[in-house]
Amino acid sequence: MVTKVIKNIPERTETAIQIATSNDLLVGAQWPHLAINEQRLVLYMLSMIKRSDEDFQTYRISVRELGNVLGLKRKDLYGEFDRAAEGLMQKTINFIDPEYTKSKKEVRVAWCSSASRIRGEGVVEMRFDPALKPFLLALKGNFTIWGDRRSIIRLKSHYSLRLYQFIKYNQGLANVDGRHSATVKLAWLREYLAIPEEKYRLFGHFKSRVLVPAQKDIRSKTDIEFDFKQIKKGRKVHEIEFFWKKNKRHNQLELPGMSDQAPVKVEDILILEFGISPEKKAKELAEEYGKEHITQALVVAREYIETLQQRGDKVANVGGIARKAIEEGWKPQESVIEVEYQEQQQAIATAKEQKKQQEAAEFARKEKKTQQAMDKYEAMAEGKQEAFLADFREYLVETGNKLVVTRYDEGGITPGMIEAMLKEFVVVKLG
């Protein structure tokens, strides 16, 4: 990393060493591009870590908290959580463990080691891999000492987060060496932001798609704002100089439902899991039927919805199913779903068998009728049969199919099409 970030530090105090060690770990890490909800989950879990934790705990998030973290009011919260958690399990972060001073210990580890959802309780759970502890404690310190972790959860992109982190890094060093700006090579900055070589190759695109949106995002949501200057080498931009200052317009706002660890309310589950709206209706259901009644009904409602989905049915109105379950008092021990499913399957099987029998009977009736008509034809006297065949030939002519008439004139009644047409003619005339 070739950069002018670290300038002369007059005195290597303990604070200066801590700042440099903590932030060099963060800035030097190979940090994969995180989708927005992956990023928000990481930052929120980060706020739950206690520095005294000997090992990372399984961190629990209520559905209302999850809605706030992901910026979603209702519907498909669990689906969004599943997608974000799966992404964090597949993406790895690489860093050098700072505890190894004499030799380098390169650590490569997935962001998240486990994720689960407990829908009956209206919560999800996640756990960081223990190997991430030195990295995440450095990251937590970076944000809790100099930043506002609640506001950065609302940052819109990976680029905003990484540039915020970079500015806070240099802002921290400014407390030691009095700097007012930091200059980095454009090539290093692209690598730091995990931008592929083929993406935003023109600086104009890089500026308009990365720097400017991140600048606006950070100014609107965090405690700092920054500006930048392009430094050219020849005709190309070679370096970027960043300037920062305190954002006087920023006020830290508490996101409702976050970190209060309050018990999950039954109306939260109705609103956020089943999408029942308006919220007033969910509260009315909770007050009218009570938690125990609703909890039992929702167990059966979930099973019913899953059964429909497994059969390939599209379930558009999960809220309607939940309300029906509550109002009709569905209970797990009654096996409502299994009984209904078996009844439906039996009805379908019965209908199929009846149709099959009807088709077989109709086929047998037609065959019998055809055979009776052919018996009459074959029993005709020779002169009558010749007259009948003359009528049959006129019938063939009337169909307009000259090929069939030619085949009949040349070969008479031959197996196949002509024989089948004769049988139809016989049934019409003699059946």
Wavefront OBJ file of the C-alpha trace (Angstrom):
o trace
v 0.000 0.000 0.000
v 1.704 3.180 -1.180
v 0.034 6.094 0.566
v 0.721 9.357 2.325
v -1.760 8.589 5.054
v 0.719 8.276 7.925
v 2.849 11.400 8.297
v 5.417 12.375 10.905
v 4.185 11.608 14.412
v 6.170 13.709 16.892
v 5.768 11.360 19.819
v 4.872 7.641 19.680
v 2.522 7.725 22.645
v 0.511 4.715 23.720
v -2.621 6.314 22.202
v -0.850 6.871 18.891
v 0.316 3.236 18.790
v -3.197 1.966 19.592
v -4.708 4.132 16.856
v -2.138 3.037 14.287
v -2.385 -0.675 15.185
v -6.159 -0.773 15.260
v -6.678 1.151 12.063
v -3.856 -0.374 10.032
v -5.571 -3.703 10.670
v -8.828 -2.340 9.262
v -7.417 -0.411 6.315
v -5.085 -3.220 5.267
v -7.692 -5.982 5.411
v -8.999 -7.479 2.192
v -12.649 -6.674 2.630
v -15.103 -8.191 0.099
v -17.881 -6.136 -1.419
v -20.904 -6.561 0.858
v -24.499 -6.196 -0.277
v -26.352 -3.489 1.641
v -28.259 -5.851 3.966
v -25.128 -7.925 4.606
v -23.342 -4.726 5.609
v -26.171 -3.619 7.897
v -26.313 -6.976 9.681
v -22.556 -6.897 10.307
v -22.676 -3.375 11.721
v -25.653 -4.080 13.932
v -24.135 -7.278 15.321
v -20.957 -5.303 15.863
v -22.815 -2.893 18.140
v -23.856 -5.854 20.309
v -20.301 -7.095 20.975
v -18.936 -6.397 24.433
v -15.195 -5.907 24.687
v -15.230 -8.136 27.762
v -16.664 -11.088 25.793
v -14.225 -13.995 25.973
v -15.837 -15.447 22.881
v -18.500 -14.196 20.513
v -22.015 -14.915 21.648
v -25.022 -15.877 19.580
v -26.608 -12.483 19.029
v -30.405 -12.343 18.962
v -32.379 -9.766 16.953
v -36.152 -9.289 17.212
v -38.260 -8.963 14.074
v -38.906 -5.282 14.834
v -35.177 -4.664 15.230
v -34.538 -6.659 12.048
v -37.010 -4.481 10.152
v -35.203 -1.363 11.332
v -31.763 -2.750 10.569
v -32.709 -3.792 7.024
v -34.845 -0.715 6.438
v -37.982 -2.804 5.794
v -41.368 -2.222 7.387
v -42.962 -5.579 6.645
v -43.131 -8.619 4.358
v -40.347 -11.053 3.518
v -38.156 -10.025 6.450
v -37.080 -13.619 6.949
v -36.363 -13.996 3.243
v -34.136 -10.890 3.276
v -32.417 -12.160 6.422
v -31.796 -15.574 4.816
v -30.258 -13.991 1.708
v -28.027 -11.657 3.727
v -26.929 -14.396 6.143
v -26.117 -16.778 3.276
v -24.024 -14.059 1.633
v -22.070 -13.458 4.863
v -21.388 -17.184 5.211
v -19.968 -17.330 1.694
v -17.809 -14.173 1.788
v -14.449 -14.183 3.522
v -12.348 -11.394 4.991
v -8.541 -11.615 5.076
v -6.370 -9.804 7.621
v -3.082 -10.033 9.513
v -3.526 -10.942 13.190
v -1.897 -8.062 15.145
v -0.984 -10.343 18.068
v 1.715 -11.988 15.943
v 4.488 -9.369 16.070
v 7.489 -11.410 14.956
v 5.802 -13.399 12.211
v 2.728 -12.761 10.117
v -0.399 -14.782 10.722
v -2.698 -14.371 7.743
v -6.301 -15.061 8.707
v -9.000 -15.906 6.170
v -12.449 -16.407 7.678
v -16.124 -16.098 6.751
v -18.002 -13.134 8.196
v -20.638 -15.283 9.856
v -20.397 -18.826 11.235
v -24.094 -19.537 11.868
v -27.527 -18.015 11.382
v -30.981 -19.179 12.403
v -34.521 -17.911 12.710
v -37.042 -18.716 15.428
v -40.282 -17.617 13.882
v -42.539 -18.643 16.760
v -40.646 -16.220 18.993
v -40.240 -13.532 16.337
v -36.435 -13.473 16.463
v -33.367 -14.350 14.384
v -29.922 -15.307 15.652
v -26.413 -14.876 14.220
v -22.903 -15.660 15.368
v -19.503 -14.349 14.271
v -16.630 -16.786 13.833
v -14.286 -16.584 16.877
v -11.285 -16.076 14.554
v -12.695 -12.645 13.674
v -12.333 -11.362 17.240
v -9.167 -9.209 16.829
v -10.478 -7.729 13.600
v -13.991 -6.987 14.870
v -12.829 -5.523 18.167
v -10.634 -3.156 16.155
v -13.610 -2.328 13.949
v -15.876 -1.792 16.977
v -13.294 0.483 18.559
v -12.981 2.421 15.325
v -16.688 3.208 15.236
v -17.488 3.516 18.936
v -14.608 5.856 19.752
v -14.891 8.151 16.734
v -18.194 7.394 15.105
v -21.868 6.826 15.471
v -22.684 3.207 14.740
v -26.433 3.784 14.637
v -26.157 6.254 11.788
v -23.643 4.246 9.761
v -26.041 1.305 9.677
v -28.125 3.502 7.388
v -25.293 4.071 4.893
v -26.475 2.926 1.481
v -23.431 1.124 0.109
v -20.195 -0.712 0.672
v -18.331 2.290 -0.747
v -19.909 4.684 1.770
v -18.946 2.439 4.670
v -15.351 1.922 3.551
v -14.797 5.613 2.826
v -16.341 6.533 6.170
v -13.965 4.097 7.832
v -11.007 5.552 5.904
v -11.894 9.125 6.940
v -12.350 8.121 10.585
v -8.989 6.393 10.456
v -7.247 9.566 9.368
v -9.352 11.708 11.663
v -8.103 9.590 14.536
v -4.491 10.064 13.480
v -5.167 13.798 13.206
v -5.608 13.845 16.973
v -1.941 12.827 17.177
v -0.186 14.611 14.298
v -2.617 17.463 13.537
v -3.255 16.513 9.907
v -6.095 18.058 7.924
v -6.043 15.829 4.848
v -4.909 12.438 3.527
v -3.650 11.592 0.046
v -3.784 8.129 -1.537
v -3.053 6.706 -4.955
v -6.115 6.070 -7.085
v -4.991 2.477 -7.725
v -4.789 1.792 -3.978
v -8.186 3.368 -3.382
v -9.822 1.131 -6.011
v -8.266 -1.934 -4.384
v -9.322 -0.757 -0.920
v -12.931 -0.399 -2.149
v -12.824 -3.881 -3.776
v -13.619 -2.511 -7.242
v -12.822 -4.997 -10.052
v -10.275 -3.849 -12.632
v -12.841 -3.782 -15.459
v -15.346 -1.657 -13.501
v -15.402 2.167 -13.589
v -12.170 2.293 -15.589
v -12.760 5.922 -16.575
v -12.195 8.296 -13.654
v -15.370 10.197 -14.551
v -17.380 7.027 -13.935
v -15.472 6.271 -10.733
v -16.158 9.783 -9.483
v -19.869 9.841 -10.378
v -20.667 6.263 -9.306
v -18.452 5.917 -6.220
v -16.998 9.115 -4.745
v -19.888 11.566 -5.158
v -22.703 9.193 -4.011
v -20.610 8.156 -0.980
v -19.864 11.806 -0.217
v -23.591 12.654 -0.186
v -24.483 9.509 1.749
v -21.909 10.157 4.495
v -22.877 13.843 4.768
v -26.578 13.026 5.149
v -26.215 10.263 7.747
v -23.024 10.560 9.797
v -21.049 12.850 12.110
v -18.535 13.832 9.390
v -18.418 15.152 5.843
v -15.559 15.154 3.374
v -14.370 16.751 0.163
v -11.682 15.594 -2.262
v -9.235 16.939 -4.809
v -7.932 15.204 -7.931
v -4.147 15.158 -8.378
v -3.015 14.450 -11.924
v 0.155 12.955 -13.307
v 0.237 14.011 -16.927
v -3.347 13.888 -18.190
v -4.578 11.136 -15.855
v -5.760 11.356 -12.262
v -3.057 9.671 -10.190
v -3.952 10.502 -6.582
v -6.900 11.722 -4.508
v -6.549 14.071 -1.548
v -9.337 13.864 1.025
v -10.340 16.691 3.393
v -12.773 16.212 6.283
v -14.585 18.161 8.946
v -17.256 17.708 11.568
v -20.795 17.556 10.212
v -22.585 20.263 12.216
v -25.962 19.325 10.760
v -25.797 15.779 12.095
v -27.855 14.789 15.108
v -27.665 11.240 16.412
v -31.112 9.701 16.139
v -32.171 6.563 17.934
v -33.739 4.067 15.563
v -36.995 2.813 17.120
v -36.827 -0.704 18.480
v -33.037 -1.018 18.216
v -30.957 -2.366 21.082
v -33.754 -2.003 23.583
v -33.916 -5.820 23.875
v -37.570 -5.473 24.873
v -39.715 -8.639 24.703
v -41.122 -9.314 21.250
v -44.780 -8.318 21.090
v -47.309 -10.513 19.331
v -48.432 -7.560 17.186
v -44.829 -7.199 15.944
v -44.988 -10.765 14.611
v -48.354 -10.104 12.964
v -47.102 -6.907 11.333
v -43.551 -7.865 10.383
v -43.845 -11.598 9.648
v -47.361 -11.810 8.226
v -47.672 -8.253 6.871
v -51.015 -7.553 8.550
v -51.975 -3.946 7.939
v -52.838 -1.410 9.094
v -50.882 -1.775 12.330
v -54.031 -0.817 14.199
v -55.649 -4.108 13.050
v -52.719 -6.141 14.397
v -53.011 -4.442 17.776
v -56.778 -5.039 17.827
v -56.242 -8.773 17.162
v -53.637 -8.930 19.939
v -55.960 -7.236 22.421
v -59.028 -9.286 21.455
v -57.525 -12.791 21.352
v -54.443 -12.610 23.575
v -50.889 -13.885 23.097
v -51.464 -17.590 23.887
v -54.428 -17.948 21.499
v -52.591 -16.117 18.675
v -49.329 -18.035 19.196
v -51.138 -21.380 18.822
v -53.033 -20.204 15.756
v -49.878 -18.911 14.057
v -48.100 -22.272 14.539
v -50.819 -23.899 12.430
v -50.919 -20.960 9.990
v -47.171 -21.327 9.306
v -47.522 -25.074 8.734
v -50.434 -24.463 6.397
v -48.513 -21.841 4.391
v -45.462 -24.143 4.138
v -47.666 -27.040 2.995
v -49.181 -24.889 0.240
v -45.722 -23.723 -0.867
v -44.353 -27.288 -0.935
v -47.234 -28.255 -3.229
v -46.214 -25.445 -5.575
v -49.142 -23.151 -4.759
v -48.515 -19.400 -4.759
v -49.392 -17.887 -1.374
v -50.081 -14.210 -1.916
v -52.065 -13.346 1.212
v -50.263 -14.788 4.247
v -51.888 -12.088 6.373
v -55.337 -13.367 5.410
v -54.374 -16.915 6.418
v -53.032 -15.662 9.762
v -56.235 -13.725 10.479
v -58.394 -16.735 9.546
v -56.326 -18.970 11.845
v -56.704 -16.502 14.729
v -60.399 -15.800 14.238
v -61.293 -19.508 13.802
v -59.008 -20.580 16.637
v -56.804 -23.065 14.808
v -54.871 -25.286 17.217
v -51.857 -27.570 16.521
v -53.376 -30.662 18.156
v -56.348 -30.589 15.809
v -54.100 -31.265 12.797
v -56.173 -28.887 10.661
v -53.688 -28.890 7.833
v -53.223 -32.655 7.632
v -56.967 -33.345 7.658
v -57.674 -30.704 5.022
v -54.799 -31.887 2.851
v -55.867 -35.553 3.039
v -59.466 -34.617 2.231
v -58.333 -32.585 -0.760
v -56.091 -35.397 -2.005
v -58.885 -37.966 -1.612
v -61.316 -35.732 -3.497
v -58.805 -35.276 -6.324
v -58.132 -39.038 -6.538
v -61.878 -39.826 -6.546
v -62.550 -37.299 -9.304
v -59.717 -38.743 -11.429
v -61.016 -42.301 -11.013
v -64.573 -41.286 -11.907
v -63.370 -39.512 -15.035
v -61.296 -42.544 -16.011
v -64.279 -44.862 -15.588
v -66.536 -42.526 -17.595
v -64.026 -42.387 -20.438
v -63.676 -46.188 -20.447
v -67.472 -46.643 -20.488
v -67.857 -44.137 -23.332
v -65.144 -45.900 -25.340
v -66.792 -49.301 -24.803
v -70.195 -47.898 -25.840
v -68.751 -46.487 -29.066
v -66.938 -49.728 -29.845
v -70.127 -51.731 -29.318
v -72.142 -49.368 -31.502
v -69.503 -49.550 -34.262
v -69.418 -53.351 -34.135
v -73.231 -53.591 -34.331
v -73.268 -51.279 -37.366
v -70.489 -53.268 -39.096
v -72.384 -56.510 -38.458
v -75.396 -55.010 -40.299
v -73.160 -53.895 -43.191
v -71.531 -57.306 -43.569
v -74.943 -59.021 -43.466
v -76.213 -57.023 -46.496
v -76.954 -58.772 -49.742
v -74.305 -58.325 -52.414
v -76.351 -55.828 -54.497
v -77.279 -53.725 -51.456
v -73.654 -53.677 -50.242
v -72.471 -52.437 -53.684
v -75.077 -49.632 -53.601
v -73.953 -48.795 -50.034
v -70.295 -48.578 -51.140
v -71.334 -46.322 -54.065
v -72.860 -43.955 -51.482
v -69.641 -44.256 -49.471
v -67.578 -43.190 -52.511
v -69.790 -40.110 -53.006
v -69.167 -39.325 -49.328
v -65.399 -39.520 -49.950
v -65.737 -37.192 -52.968
v -67.681 -34.710 -50.830
v -64.842 -34.562 -48.312
v -62.703 -32.972 -51.045
v -59.759 -35.283 -50.326
v -58.797 -36.430 -53.853
v -55.928 -38.586 -52.565
v -58.323 -40.675 -50.468
v -60.732 -41.096 -53.428
v -57.818 -42.236 -55.644
v -56.637 -44.747 -53.032
v -60.180 -46.105 -52.679
v -60.629 -46.453 -56.456
v -57.281 -48.261 -56.753
v -57.391 -50.478 -53.667
v -60.920 -50.525 -52.279
v -61.355 -50.813 -48.470
v -57.787 -50.957 -47.185
v -56.699 -50.993 -43.507
v -55.968 -47.578 -42.082
v -57.649 -44.285 -42.976
v -60.172 -45.631 -45.544
v -61.283 -48.465 -43.260
v -61.740 -46.003 -40.375
v -63.768 -43.651 -42.591
v -65.961 -46.568 -43.693
v -66.686 -47.466 -40.057
v -67.710 -43.870 -39.322
v -69.952 -43.874 -42.423
v -71.507 -47.218 -41.441
v -72.252 -45.968 -37.883
v -73.953 -42.824 -39.254
v -76.037 -44.779 -41.789
v -76.726 -48.022 -39.904
v -75.860 -47.402 -36.225
l 1 2 3 4 5 6 7 8 9 10 11 12 13 14 15 16 17 18 19 20 21 22 23 24 25 26 27 28 29 30 31 32 33 34 35 36 37 38 39 40 41 42 43 44 45 46 47 48 49 50 51 52 53 54 55 56 57 58 59 60 61 62 63 64 65 66 67 68 69 70 71 72 73 74 75 76 77 78 79 80 81 82 83 84 85 86 87 88 89 90 91 92 93 94 95 96 97 98 99 100 101 102 103 104 105 106 107 108 109 110 111 112 113 114 115 116 117 118 119 120 121 122 123 124 125 126 127 128 129 130 131 132 133 134 135 136 137 138 139 140 141 142 143 144 145 146 147 148 149 150 151 152 153 154 155 156 157 158 159 160 161 162 163 164 165 166 167 168 169 170 171 172 173 174 175 176 177 178 179 180 181 182 183 184 185 186 187 188 189 190 191 192 193 194 195 196 197 198 199 200 201 202 203 204 205 206 207 208 209 210 211 212 213 214 215 216 217 218 219 220 221 222 223 224 225 226 227 228 229 230 231 232 233 234 235 236 237 238 239 240 241 242 243 244 245 246 247 248 249 250 251 252 253 254 255 256 257 258 259 260 261 262 263 264 265 266 267 268 269 270 271 272 273 274 275 276 277 278 279 280 281 282 283 284 285 286 287 288 289 290 291 292 293 294 295 296 297 298 299 300 301 302 303 304 305 306 307 308 309 310 311 312 313 314 315 316 317 318 319 320 321 322 323 324 325 326 327 328 329 330 331 332 333 334 335 336 337 338 339 340 341 342 343 344 345 346 347 348 349 350 351 352 353 354 355 356 357 358 359 360 361 362 363 364 365 366 367 368 369 370 371 372 373 374 375 376 377 378 379 380 381 382 383 384 385 386 387 388 389 390 391 392 393 394 395 396 397 398 399 400 401 402 403 404 405 406 407 408 409 410 411 412 413 414 415 416 417 418 419 420 421 422 423 424 425 426 427 428 429 430 431
